[in-house]
């Protein structure tokens, strides 16, 4: 792609900035209305609270501790002496500690945490819709410059349908992988005697980001097929830079995930796998690339 074409694309994008702003504001505002429902669903389905109920011995300990605390507080209400008051204050602290120990939901670390979380999620969705519109603008600009893209209306509909299917398959895969991974981490923390208190914002952001990344990863075969099919990238070029792309995939995994090897592999390995599947599919379907 020449410099003149790039400059023309940027010019066309600049002309559509108002439309992009409208799309961003509308989609962000619309999603913000339903963000609370999505957060509640993520927490209720993905937060590994059942681990608290798996140990009968621990449940017995909690029950006995609650009975002791209840007895101390009852004694204070019936006989509010100074000694019973001291014991009641200590029992209240034990009750707080116990509630945190058997917590079955994330915690809020600031009054605005939930509101900012909804806003951040909404902005991500708004950016996604803007990206879709931006692709349309870029395609129209390239077509007006005479670049021969083999996309008819019927082909565009097929691309869109396959893209949606791949994206939702990626969401489904990512959702189940994150669910298993969170359960593993929670059980690991409990087995070590730690109290896993997750921030609502960090917990939901992690789930939202990971699931979204997997949705985009599943788009890789279609993207590469489109680029090679329309001679924007050569098949031999993909083969030549294969190792470089592997490194890039691990870098992406490191950027979008927490700093541990396991989650990086969760992102990088599917990207490598889908890249190889893409190469195989391109080799079979596009023989003259």
Secondary structure, DSSP 8 states (H G I E B T S, - for coil): --HHHHHHHHHHHHHTHHHHHHHHHHHHHHHHHHHHHHHHHHHHHHS-GGGGGS-HHHHHHHHHHHHHHHHHHHHHHHS--HHHHHHHHHHHHHHHHHHHHT--S-B-SSTTHHHHHHHHHHHHHHHHHHHHHHHHHHHHHHHHTT------HHHHHHHHHHHHHHHHHHHHHHHHHHHHHHHHHHHHHHHTT-----BHHHHHHHHHHHHHHHHHHTTHHHHHHHHHHTTSS-HHHHHHTHHHHHHHHHHHHHHHS-SSHHHHHHHHHHHHHHHHHHHHHHHHH-TT-
